[in-house]
Amino acid sequence: MLLRTVLLRDVPIFIIFFAYHLFLNWLRMKPSILILALHCYISSFAQTNQSPKIPVLIRCDDIGMCHAVNEAAKKVLETGIPVSMSVMVPCPWFSEAAELLKAYSNVSIGIHLVLNSEWRLYRWGPVTGARTVPSLVDSTGLFFPTRDALFAHSPKLSEIESELRAQIEKALKTGLRIDYLDYHMGTAVSTAETRAIVEKLASEYKLAISRYYKEDEILGWYAASPAQKLDSMMTNLKKAQPGNTKLMVCHIGLETSEMNALEDVNPNGPKEMSKHRNGELNALLSPQFQKLIRDPKYTLVNYSMLKKEKGLEFMQRPK
């Protein structure tokens, strides 16, 4: 009875009126024709009254940072969902990441523009070489661990542009199809001058820039405990409303001895990063989350899809 009430409440009166007249003419119509007519009218009503879908973009950062992160990326790619992944070109495991990403068609690849090296005992330097960009490196020839440390040494804008350009060129030479740029730790867009460099390079190489498509970022799980990652992701995604693309930035990795040895120099970085990254990976792979993002009210997109749908001219600098 409840089902009949709900159905009648949601169906416009003209459809009920039409169905009534069809019923009166039952004897002159074949039942199969009647059923087909009702199906067509009700289906047409349902299609015109569908709620708008919520576009969701999952972006996994730091790919190529180390082997454990690459292995985690592979697990996400194997789900088959559309996803965006941002590679760190200066890192030692970039070559492995490049080969991995080229094997999957469901991924949109971005360059995670790097000007910092934040781990205490695991660090990297510029693609161009320390002698080419001396204002970007410390006494050991490696990137500074924090944004403050970098800008305290008055980095030259010309050297920043040279290094970021070199990262793009190196990625392209591997055969990667690059769709977008974003920025490790936000450093490359920390000032108006450095942001202008990123925008210049994106225009020159015809690349999108993450967060330039009016994305609404869904936050909450980065600082959540590993055990609470899944609940935080699902709770915050369920709150999303139709409109702009919803951006979910994730930092994934396997909990290995390699990852356990990493210690973030930045004071706001969560402790036991290995457990946090593994927690985010497990949340993304969980049956509950995979079921949720396949709900018809969501549509998964990546930056390649946004570029094709909206074009580069749609991009706007975020406020």
C-alpha positions in Angstrom: 0.0 0.0 0.0 2.8 2.4 0.9 4.5 1.7 -2.5 1.3 2.5 -4.4 0.8 5.7 -2.4 4.3 6.9 -3.1 4.0 6.1 -6.8 0.7 7.9 -7.2 2.0 10.9 -5.2 5.0 11.3 -7.5 3.2 10.8 -10.8 1.5 13.9 -12.4 -2.3 13.8 -12.6 -2.3 13.8 -16.4 -0.5 10.5 -16.5 -3.0 9.0 -14.0 -5.8 10.4 -16.2 -4.3 9.0 -19.3 -3.8 5.6 -17.7 -7.5 5.6 -16.6 -8.7 6.1 -20.2 -6.4 3.4 -21.4 -7.9 1.1 -18.9 -11.5 1.9 -20.1 -10.4 0.9 -23.5 -8.8 -2.3 -22.4 -11.1 -4.5 -24.4 -10.1 -2.7 -27.6 -6.3 -2.7 -26.9 -3.9 -5.6 -26.4 -2.4 -5.7 -22.9 1.1 -5.6 -24.3 0.3 -2.3 -26.1 -1.1 -0.8 -22.9 1.9 -1.8 -20.8 4.3 -0.3 -23.4 2.3 2.9 -23.5 2.4 3.3 -19.7 6.1 2.4 -19.6 7.0 5.1 -22.2 5.0 7.8 -20.4 6.3 7.0 -16.9 9.9 6.6 -18.2 9.7 10.0 -19.9 8.5 11.6 -16.7 11.3 10.0 -14.7 14.0 11.1 -17.1 12.8 14.7 -17.1 12.7 14.8 -13.3 16.1 13.3 -12.5 18.2 15.2 -10.0 21.5 16.6 -11.4 24.5 14.4 -10.8 27.3 15.4 -8.5 30.7 15.4 -10.3 33.4 13.9 -8.2 37.2 14.2 -9.0 39.6 12.0 -7.0 43.2 13.3 -7.2 46.0 11.2 -5.8 49.2 13.2 -5.1 52.9 12.4 -4.7 53.0 9.5 -7.3 56.7 8.7 -7.9 57.8 9.8 -4.5 58.7 6.2 -3.6 58.0 2.6 -4.5 55.3 2.2 -1.8 53.4 5.1 -3.2 53.6 3.7 -6.7 52.3 0.4 -5.5 49.4 2.1 -3.8 48.7 4.0 -7.0 48.5 0.7 -8.9 45.9 -0.6 -6.5 43.7 2.4 -7.1 44.2 2.3 -10.9 43.1 -1.4 -10.9 39.7 -0.4 -9.6 39.0 1.0 -13.0 37.5 4.3 -11.8 38.3 7.5 -13.5 41.1 9.1 -11.4 43.7 11.9 -11.6 47.2 11.2 -10.4 50.0 13.8 -9.9 53.6 12.8 -10.4 56.7 14.2 -8.7 59.2 14.4 -11.5 62.4 15.1 -9.4 61.9 12.0 -7.1 63.9 8.8 -7.4 60.9 6.6 -8.3 59.5 8.8 -11.0 60.6 6.5 -13.8 58.7 3.6 -12.3 55.6 5.9 -11.9 55.8 6.9 -15.5 55.8 3.3 -16.8 53.0 2.5 -14.4 50.7 5.3 -15.4 51.2 4.7 -19.1 49.6 1.3 -18.7 46.2 2.6 -17.6 43.5 4.4 -19.6 41.4 5.5 -16.7 44.0 7.9 -15.3 44.5 11.6 -16.1 48.1 12.5 -15.4 49.3 15.7 -13.9 52.6 17.1 -12.8 52.9 17.8 -9.1 55.3 20.8 -9.4 58.0 20.4 -6.8 60.1 23.1 -5.1 60.4 21.3 -1.7 61.8 18.1 -0.3 60.1 17.7 3.1 61.3 14.3 4.5 64.1 14.4 7.1 66.3 11.6 5.7 64.9 11.1 2.2 65.3 14.1 -0.1 65.7 15.1 -3.7 66.9 18.1 -5.7 66.1 20.0 -8.9 65.8 18.4 -12.3 68.0 21.2 -13.7 70.8 20.5 -11.2 71.8 22.5 -8.2 74.4 24.7 -10.1 71.7 25.8 -12.5 69.2 26.9 -9.9 71.4 27.7 -6.8 68.7 29.9 -5.1 66.4 27.0 -4.9 68.7 24.6 -3.0 70.4 24.4 0.4 74.0 23.7 1.1 73.7 20.1 0.1 72.2 20.9 -3.3 68.7 19.7 -2.4 65.4 21.4 -2.2 64.5 23.2 1.1 62.2 21.2 3.3 59.6 23.9 3.8 58.1 26.8 2.0 59.3 29.3 4.6 62.9 28.0 4.3 62.8 28.4 0.5 61.4 31.9 0.4 63.7 33.0 3.3 66.6 32.4 0.8 65.0 34.8 -1.8 64.6 32.3 -4.7 65.0 33.9 -8.2 61.8 33.8 -10.3 63.9 33.0 -13.4 65.3 29.9 -11.6 61.8 28.8 -10.5 60.5 29.0 -14.0 63.5 27.1 -15.4 63.1 24.3 -12.9 59.3 23.9 -13.3 59.7 24.0 -17.1 62.4 21.3 -16.8 60.0 19.1 -14.8 57.3 19.4 -17.5 59.8 18.6 -20.2 61.2 15.6 -18.5 57.7 14.2 -18.0 56.8 14.7 -21.6 60.0 13.0 -22.8 58.9 9.8 -21.0 55.9 9.6 -23.2 53.4 10.5 -20.6 50.2 12.3 -21.7 50.1 15.2 -19.4 46.7 16.9 -18.8 47.2 19.3 -15.9 49.5 20.9 -13.4 49.2 21.2 -9.6 51.7 22.1 -6.9 53.4 20.1 -4.1 52.8 21.7 -0.7 51.3 24.8 -2.5 54.8 26.2 -2.9 54.6 27.0 -6.6 51.6 29.2 -6.1 52.6 30.7 -2.8 53.0 34.2 -4.2 51.4 36.1 -7.1 54.7 36.0 -9.0 55.2 32.3 -8.7 51.5 31.6 -9.5 51.9 33.7 -12.7 54.8 31.4 -13.7 52.6 28.3 -13.2 49.8 29.9 -15.3 52.3 30.9 -18.0 53.6 27.3 -18.3 50.1 25.9 -18.3 49.2 28.2 -21.2 52.4 27.5 -23.1 52.0 23.7 -22.8 48.1 23.8 -23.1 47.6 22.2 -19.7 44.8 22.5 -17.2 45.6 23.6 -13.6 44.0 21.8 -10.7 41.5 24.0 -8.7 41.1 26.3 -11.8 37.8 24.6 -12.8 35.8 26.1 -9.8 36.2 22.8 -7.9 34.8 22.6 -4.4 37.3 20.7 -2.3 36.0 18.1 0.1 38.2 18.1 3.2 38.4 16.3 6.5 40.3 13.0 6.3 43.9 14.2 6.0 44.3 14.8 9.7 41.8 12.1 10.7 43.2 9.0 12.4 43.9 6.1 10.0 41.0 4.2 11.5 38.7 7.2 10.8 39.7 7.9 7.2 36.9 5.9 5.6 34.2 7.4 7.9 35.5 10.9 7.2 35.6 10.4 3.4 32.1 8.9 3.2 30.5 11.4 5.6 31.9 14.4 3.8 31.1 13.0 0.3 27.5 12.4 1.3 27.2 16.0 2.3 28.1 17.1 -1.3 25.4 18.9 -3.3 25.1 19.2 -7.1 26.9 22.1 -8.7 30.7 22.5 -9.1 33.0 19.5 -9.4 33.9 18.1 -6.0 37.6 17.6 -5.5 39.0 14.9 -3.2 42.7 15.1 -2.8 44.3 11.9 -1.4 47.8 10.9 -0.2 48.2 7.2 -0.5 50.9 4.6 0.2 51.5 1.2 1.6 52.6 0.7 5.2 56.1 -0.6 4.7 59.4 -0.2 6.5 60.4 2.3 3.8 57.4 4.5 4.5 57.7 4.0 8.2 61.1 5.6 8.1 59.8 8.8 6.6 59.5 11.8 8.9 58.0 15.0 7.7 60.0 18.1 8.7 56.9 20.3 8.4 55.2 20.7 11.9 51.7 20.3 10.4 52.4 17.0 8.8 50.7 14.0 10.6 52.9 11.7 12.6 53.3 8.1 11.4 52.7 9.2 7.8 52.9 5.6 6.7 49.8 4.6 8.6 48.0 7.7 7.4 48.7 7.1 3.7 47.8 3.4 4.1 44.6 4.5 5.8 43.6 6.7 2.9 44.4 3.9 0.4 42.3 1.4 2.3 39.4 3.9 2.5 39.5 4.4 -1.3 39.6 0.7 -2.0 37.0 -0.3 0.6 33.8 -1.9 -0.7 31.8 0.8 1.2 33.5 3.7 -0.6 33.5 1.9 -4.0 29.8 1.3 -3.7 29.1 4.9 -2.6 31.0 6.5 -5.6 29.1 4.2 -8.0 25.8 5.6 -6.7 23.9 7.0 -9.7 23.8 10.4 -8.0 27.5 10.8 -8.5 29.5 10.9 -11.7 33.3 10.3 -11.5 35.5 12.6 -13.6 39.2 13.3 -14.1 41.1 16.3 -15.4 41.3 14.9 -18.9 37.5 14.7 -19.0 37.1 18.2 -17.6 39.5 19.6 -20.3 37.5 17.9 -23.0 34.1 19.0 -21.6 34.9 22.6 -20.5 38.1 23.5 -22.4 41.1 25.4 -21.1 39.3 28.7 -21.6 36.9 27.8 -18.8 39.7 28.0 -16.2 39.8 30.8 -13.7 42.3 31.6 -11.0 40.8 30.6 -7.6 40.0 33.4 -5.2 
